[in-house]
């Protein structure tokens, strides 16, 4: 069997139908185009059922979503409650943690790489922990550097 690019199959389907309408047999069409007889048969059957629309190239549909839009919205609500609310130490969400919440809530398990895709779909972006605490008081830090730090340096000499 010949190998064709996905986009060339529309041309092949149209040629297949044209040859069939000229009176060619399925076996002869398959041999002429370098395809299997089954492929030719399926193409002609689809054409008889759906007409010209069956010949057009369409991107193949992926797997159906395992979580509905409502469930995704519910997931976001749960994630907004924080990781500690769900029994994890710290506030950092990781893909395995999110996957555990999905399993617990909906009984569906995902590969960690797909959890990232789901998070992107609900517009959750990766967050890096901030290098300093949000509770820091700049005035107290300045005071500590001016008063306490020199004392510590003197005592270490």
TORGU-917714 format. One record per residue: residue in one letter; x, y, z of N, C-alpha, C, O, CB in turn. Coordinates in steps of 0.02 Angstrom, whole numbers, padded with zeros to 5 digits, always signed. Glycine has a CB too. Example, Ala and Ser with C-alpha at 12.3 -4.5 7.8 and 13.67 -1.06 7.14 Angstrom:
<recs>
A+00660-00284+00390+00615-00225+00390+00660-00165+00390+00712-00166+00423+00565-00224+00452 S+00642-00112+00354+00684-00053+00357+00645+00002+00394+00670+00057+00402+00704-00030+00286 
</recs>
This chain:
<recs>
X+00042-00059+00000+00000+00000+00000+00044+00062+00000+00094+00065+00037-00048+00000+00061 X+00027+00111-00040+00064+00173-00044+00053+00214+00019+00003+00205+00054+00044+00213-00106 X+00100+00259+00033+00090+00302+00091+00075+00373+00067+00108+00399+00022+00153+00302+00138 X+00024+00402+00096+00001+00468+00076-00002+00513+00137-00009+00489+00193-00068+00465+00041 X+00004+00579+00126-00006+00627+00179-00081+00632+00193-00122+00617+00150+00023+00697+00160 X-00097+00652+00255-00168+00657+00274-00208+00701+00226-00264+00684+00208-00174+00684+00346 X-00179+00757+00205-00216+00803+00162-00227+00776+00092-00271+00800+00056-00179+00869+00158 X-00188+00726+00071-00196+00697+00004-00254+00648+00001-00276+00630-00053-00131+00662-00017 X-00279+00626+00058-00333+00577+00058-00398+00606+00030-00438+00568+00002-00345+00552+00128 X-00409+00670+00036-00469+00700+00006-00467+00692-00070-00517+00674-00101-00476+00775+00025 X-00409+00704-00099-00401+00696-00171-00412+00623-00190-00444+00608-00240-00330+00719-00193 X-00384+00577-00149-00393+00506-00163-00466+00485-00159-00490+00446-00200-00352+00465-00113 X-00502+00511-00109-00574+00494-00102-00612+00517-00164-00654+00481-00191-00604+00525-00038 X-00598+00579-00185-00633+00606-00244-00616+00565-00307-00659+00551-00348-00613+00680-00255 X-00553+00546-00314-00532+00505-00371-00564+00437-00369-00585+00409-00420-00455+00499-00374 X-00569+00409-00309-00599+00344-00298-00673+00344-00321-00695+00299-00356-00595+00324-00223 X-00709+00396-00302-00780+00402-00321-00786+00412-00396-00829+00383-00429-00814+00460-00283 X-00742+00454-00424-00745+00467-00496-00733+00403-00536-00767+00390-00585-00693+00520-00515 X-00684+00364-00515-00670+00300-00550-00729+00252-00542-00746+00216-00589-00605+00268-00522 X-00759+00251-00484-00816+00207-00473-00875+00227-00518-00909+00185-00546-00838+00209-00398 X-00885+00293-00525-00939+00317-00568-00924+00303-00642-00970+00301-00683-00949+00393-00558 X-00861+00293-00659-00843+00275-00728-00850+00200-00740-00838+00176-00796-00771+00298-00743 X-00868+00163-00688-00880+00092-00696-00824+00047-00672-00826-00014-00684-00893+00078-00766 X-00774+00075-00640-00719+00034-00614-00743-00007-00555-00786+00014-00517-00659+00079-00594 X-00714-00066-00547-00728-00110-00490-00683-00088-00432-00631-00057-00441-00716-00186-00508 X-00705-00105-00371-00668-00085-00311-00597-00113-00311-00551-00077-00291-00705-00109-00249 X-00588-00174-00332-00522-00205-00333-00475-00165-00379-00418-00153-00361-00526-00278-00356 X-00500-00146-00438-00460-00109-00486-00442-00040-00460-00386-00016-00469-00497-00104-00554 X-00490-00008-00427-00478+00059-00398-00424+00054-00344-00377+00094-00343-00544+00089-00366 X-00430+00004-00301-00381-00006-00247-00311-00017-00276-00263+00012-00251-00401-00066-00203 X-00305-00057-00327-00240-00071-00358-00212-00008-00392-00153+00006-00386-00245-00128-00408 X-00255+00028-00426-00232+00087-00463-00208+00142-00416-00159+00177-00432-00289+00113-00506 X-00241+00150-00360-00223+00204-00313-00174+00181-00259-00150+00222-00220-00285+00232-00282 X-00160+00116-00256-00113+00091-00205-00145+00089-00136-00110+00100-00086-00051+00133-00203 X-00209+00076-00133-00246+00073-00070-00274+00003-00059-00271-00039-00104-00303+00126-00068 X-00303-00009-00001-00334-00073+00011-00406-00072-00015-00436-00019-00022-00333-00091+00087 X-00431-00131-00028-00500-00136-00053-00549-00114+00002-00601-00084-00013-00516-00208-00076 X-00532-00128+00064-00575-00106+00120-00581-00031+00123-00635-00005+00135-00547-00132+00185 X-00525+00005+00112-00526+00078+00113-00571+00104+00058-00611+00150+00070-00454+00106+00105 X-00565+00076-00001-00606+00097-00058-00680+00083-00042-00722+00126-00055-00585+00059-00123 X-00695+00025-00014-00764+00007+00003-00793+00056+00054-00850+00078+00046-00767-00064+00030 X-00755+00071+00107-00779+00118+00158-00791+00188+00128-00840+00221+00145-00728+00123+00216 X-00745+00209+00084-00752+00274+00053-00815+00278+00011-00852+00327+00014-00690+00290+00009 X-00828+00227-00029-00887+00227-00072-00951+00223-00031-01001+00255-00049-00885+00169-00122 X-00951+00184+00023-01009+00179+00067-01024+00247+00099-01082+00269+00100-00998+00125+00121 X-00972+00279+00125-00982+00345+00156-01009+00395+00104-01052+00436+00119-00916+00372+00186 X-00983+00392+00043-01005+00437-00010-01079+00425-00025-01117+00473-00035-00963+00428-00073 X-01101+00362-00028-01171+00347-00041-01216+00371+00015-01273+00392+00003-01180+00271-00051 X-01191+00370+00077-01231+00391+00134-01232+00466+00144-01284+00495+00160-01205+00357+00197 X-01174+00499+00135-01168+00570+00152-01156+00617+00093-01158+00678+00102-01112+00578+00200 X-01145+00590+00035-01134+00632-00024-01065+00664-00024-01018+00635+00004-01187+00686-00028 X-01059+00723-00054-00995+00758-00062-00962+00773+00006-00900+00776+00010-01006+00822-00100 X-01002+00783+00057-00974+00799+00124-00928+00744+00149-00882+00757+00187-01030+00812+00174 X-00941+00683+00130-00901+00626+00153-00831+00627+00123-00786+00594+00150-00935+00561+00136 X-00821+00663+00069-00756+00663+00035-00708+00715+00064-00648+00710+00054-00766+00676-00038 X-00734+00765+00098-00693+00820+00124-00648+00796+00180-00667+00753+00220-00737+00878+00148 X-00587+00824+00182-00541+00807+00236-00560+00845+00299-00573+00906+00296-00468+00823+00215 X-00562+00811+00354-00575+00842+00419-00523+00818+00468-00501+00760+00466-00647+00825+00444 X-00503+00862+00511-00456+00843+00564-00491+00790+00606-00548+00800+00627-00433+00904+00607 X-00458+00734+00620-00491+00682+00660-00508+00708+00729-00469+00743+00761-00445+00620+00665 X-00566+00689+00752-00588+00709+00819-00547+00672+00871-00532+00613+00863-00664+00696+00829 X-00529+00706+00924-00492+00675+00978-00540+00636+01023-00599+00629+01008-00453+00727+01018 X-00513+00612+01076-00553+00576+01125-00603+00624+01157-00589+00684+01163-00509+00543+01179 X-00661+00599+01176-00710+00641+01209-00685+00660+01278-00651+00621+01312-00779+00605+01213 X-00702+00720+01299-00680+00745+01363-00710+00703+01420-00769+00685+01418-00699+00819+01371 X-00669+00690+01470-00694+00650+01527-00724+00695+01580-00760+00670+01624-00638+00608+01557 X-00710+00759+01578-00740+00806+01624-00781+00858+01585-00758+00885+01535-00685+00842+01668 X-00842+00870+01608-00885+00919+01575-00864+00989+01595-00822+00998+01639-00960+00907+01594 X-00892+01039+01562-00877+01108+01579-00897+01124+01651-00863+01161+01686-00913+01156+01530 X-00953+01096+01672-00976+01106+01741-00926+01077+01790-00910+01108+01841-01046+01074+01752 X-00901+01017+01775-00852+00986+01819-00787+01025+01821-00755+01030+01873-00839+00914+01797 X-00766+01052+01763-00706+01093+01761-00714+01156+01804-00668+01177+01839-00689+01113+01689 X-00774+01186+01802-00787+01245+01843-00785+01226+01917-00759+01264+01958-00856+01276+01826 X-00812+01168+01934-00810+01143+02003-00738+01130+02025-00720+01144+02082-00853+01079+02010 X-00698+01104+01980-00627+01091+01995-00592+01156+02012-00553+01159+02060-00592+01056+01936 X-00604+01209+01973-00573+01274+01985-00593+01300+02054-00551+01326+02091-00592+01325+01931 X-00657+01292+02072-00679+01314+02138-00641+01277+02193-00620+01307+02242-00755+01301+02146 X-00632+01212+02184-00597+01172+02233-00523+01191+02237-00495+01195+02291-00603+01097+02217 X-00492+01204+02180-00422+01224+02180-00413+01292+02212-00362+01304+02244-00395+01224+02108 X-00461+01335+02203-00457+01402+02235-00459+01398+02311-00438+01445+02345-00514+01446+02210 X-00485+01344+02338-00486+01335+02411-00417+01323+02438-00405+01332+02498-00533+01277+02430 X-00371+01302+02396-00301+01293+02416-00284+01219+02427-00328+01177+02439-00288+01331+02479 X-00220+01205+02423-00196+01137+02430-00204+01112+02502-00218+01053+02513-00122+01132+02408 X-00193+01156+02550-00199+01136+02620-00271+01115+02637-00281+01070+02678-00177+01193+02667 X-00319+01147+02606-00389+01129+02617-00402+01056+02598-00445+01023+02626-00435+01176+02577 X-00364+01031+02549-00373+00963+02525-00324+00914+02558-00316+00857+02536-00364+00961+02450 X-00291+00937+02612-00248+00892+02650-00176+00888+02628-00140+00843+02650-00276+00825+02649 X-00153+00933+02585-00084+00933+02563-00044+00983+02604-00069+01036+02622-00079+00950+02487 X+00019+00966+02620+00061+01015+02656+00082+01072+02610+00105+01059+02554+00123+00980+02686 X+00074+01133+02631+00092+01191+02591+00038+01209+02541-00009+01170+02529+00158+01178+02554 X+00044+01268+02512-00007+01293+02466+00009+01279+02392-00029+01300+02348-00016+01367+02475 X+00064+01245+02379+00085+01233+02310+00044+01178+02277+00039+01123+02304+00159+01216+02308 X+00014+01193+02219-00021+01143+02180+00027+01112+02130+00061+01147+02093-00083+01173+02143 X+00031+01046+02130+00070+01010+02080+00021+00969+02038-00036+00959+02058+00125+00964+02113 X+00043+00946+01980-00001+00907+01938-00025+00843+01973-00084+00827+01970+00034+00888+01873 X+00020+00806+02007-00005+00747+02043-00057+00764+02097-00105+00727+02107+00053+00710+02075 X-00048+00821+02130-00097+00841+02181-00164+00857+02149-00217+00837+02173-00071+00903+02220 X-00162+00894+02093-00223+00911+02058-00257+00847+02034-00318+00841+02036-00209+00958+01998 X-00217+00799+02011-00245+00736+01987-00280+00699+02044-00333+00668+02034-00189+00692+01957 X-00251+00701+02104-00284+00669+02162-00351+00702+02177-00400+00667+02193-00238+00674+02224 X-00355+00767+02172-00418+00802+02184-00469+00782+02131-00527+00771+02147-00408+00880+02184 X-00447+00777+02068-00492+00756+02014-00518+00686+02027-00577+00672+02018-00455+00759+01945 X-00473+00641+02049-00493+00572+02065-00545+00571+02120-00595+00536+02116-00432+00529+02084 X-00531+00610+02173-00575+00611+02231-00644+00639+02213-00695+00613+02235-00544+00652+02288 X-00646+00693+02174-00709+00726+02158-00750+00691+02104-00811+00684+02109-00695+00796+02137 X-00714+00667+02051-00750+00644+01993-00737+00571+01975-00770+00544+01930-00733+00686+01934 X-00690+00539+02010-00675+00468+01996-00641+00458+01929-00645+00404+01900-00739+00428+01997 X-00606+00509+01906-00570+00506+01842-00497+00518+01855-00479+00563+01893-00599+00557+01790 X-00454+00479+01823-00382+00487+01832-00350+00508+01765-00368+00483+01712-00349+00422+01858 X-00304+00554+01769-00269+00578+01710-00194+00566+01717-00168+00559+01773-00282+00653+01699 X-00160+00564+01661-00087+00564+01660-00066+00635+01681-00098+00683+01662-00057+00544+01589 X-00012+00642+01721+00008+00709+01743+00018+00759+01686+00004+00818+01695+00072+00704+01782 X+00041+00736+01628+00050+00783+01572-00018+00811+01549-00022+00868+01526+00085+00749+01513 X-00070+00771+01555-00136+00793+01534-00168+00838+01586-00211+00879+01569-00181+00733+01521 X-00148+00831+01648-00173+00877+01700-00151+00948+01684-00189+00995+01693-00147+00856+01771 X-00090+00955+01659-00066+01022+01639-00109+01050+01583-00123+01110+01582+00007+01018+01616 X-00129+01008+01536-00172+01030+01480-00240+01053+01507-00268+01103+01485-00182+00973+01429 X-00266+01015+01556-00330+01034+01586-00325+01101+01622-00370+01144+01616-00354+00980+01635 X-00271+01111+01658-00262+01173+01695-00257+01232+01646-00282+01287+01660-00199+01170+01739 X-00224+01222+01590-00220+01274+01539-00289+01290+01511-00305+01347+01498-00171+01253+01482 X-00329+01238+01503-00397+01246+01475-00440+01290+01521-00482+01328+01496-00430+01178+01466 X-00430+01285+01587-00469+01325+01634-00432+01389+01654-00450+01423+01702-00486+01283+01697 X-00379+01405+01614-00340+01466+01621-00303+01471+01688-00296+01526+01716-00385+01525+01613 X-00281+01414+01713-00237+01414+01771-00166+01411+01745-00150+01367+01705-00252+01353+01820 X-00124+01458+01765-00055+01459+01742-00008+01432+01796-00026+01430+01855-00034+01529+01721 X+00051+01412+01774+00100+01388+01822+00121+01446+01866+00133+01502+01842+00161+01356+01787 X+00126+01433+01930+00146+01484+01977+00212+01464+02008+00219+01407+02032+00092+01496+02031 X+00260+01508+02008+00322+01495+02043+00317+01527+02112+00293+01583+02119+00384+01523+02003 X+00341+01491+02163+00340+01522+02230+00382+01585+02231+00435+01588+02200+00365+01472+02283 X+00358+01635+02266+00396+01697+02270+00458+01686+02313+00455+01650+02363+00352+01754+02300 X+00514+01716+02293+00576+01704+02330+00577+01735+02399+00619+01716+02440+00634+01730+02291 X+00533+01781+02414+00530+01809+02481+00459+01808+02507+00411+01807+02468+00559+01882+02482 X+00452+01808+02572+00386+01804+02603+00348+01869+02590+00377+01924+02591+00393+01791+02678 X+00283+01862+02578+00241+01921+02567+00233+01963+02630+00218+02022+02627+00172+01900+02541 X+00243+01931+02688+00233+01965+02751+00292+02010+02771+00289+02042+02823+00219+01915+02806 X+00345+02011+02732+00404+02050+02751+00388+02123+02758+00350+02152+02719+00460+02039+02701 X+00419+02153+02808+00411+02225+02820+00477+02258+02800+00527+02248+02834+00392+02240+02896 X+00477+02297+02746+00540+02326+02722+00575+02370+02774+00637+02372+02776+00526+02368+02661 X+00537+02404+02816+00567+02447+02867+00604+02406+02920+00659+02424+02941+00514+02491+02901 X+00574+02351+02940+00605+02308+02991+00667+02273+02962+00716+02262+02998+00555+02255+03017 X+00666+02257+02898+00724+02226+02866+00782+02275+02865+00839+02258+02880+00707+02202+02794 X+00767+02338+02847+00819+02390+02845+00848+02400+02914+00909+02405+02922+00790+02456+02818 X+00804+02403+02964+00827+02411+03033+00872+02352+03054+00923+02363+03086+00766+02418+03081 X+00852+02291+03037+00891+02232+03055+00960+02235+03022+01010+02219+03054+00853+02167+03034 X+00962+02255+02959+01026+02258+02923+01072+02311+02953+01133+02301+02956+01014+02274+02849 X+01043+02366+02975+01084+02421+03002+01106+02407+03073+01162+02426+03092+01045+02486+02999 X+01063+02376+03114+01079+02368+03184+01104+02297+03202+01158+02290+03231+01019+02384+03225 X+01067+02247+03185+01083+02179+03208+01137+02145+03166+01181+02112+03194+01021+02137+03205 X+01136+02153+03100+01184+02120+03056+01256+02140+03073+01300+02097+03076+01169+02137+02984 X+01271+02206+03084+01341+02223+03102+01363+02190+03167+01421+02170+03173+01348+02298+03109 X+01318+02184+03215+01334+02150+03278+01352+02077+03266+01400+02052+03296+01277+02156+03327 X+01313+02044+03224+01326+01974+03209+01393+01965+03173+01430+01918+03187+01269+01945+03165 X+01409+02011+03128+01473+02007+03093+01531+02017+03141+01582+01983+03134+01476+02058+03036 X+01525+02063+03189+01577+02075+03237+01589+02013+03281+01646+01996+03295+01560+02136+03281 X+01536+01981+03302+01543+01923+03347+01571+01862+03311+01598+01817+03345+01475+01905+03377 X+01567+01858+03246+01594+01800+03210+01668+01807+03197+01701+01757+03181+01557+01791+03144 X+01696+01867+03202+01768+01878+03190+01809+01851+03244+01871+01856+03242+01783+01951+03181 
</recs>
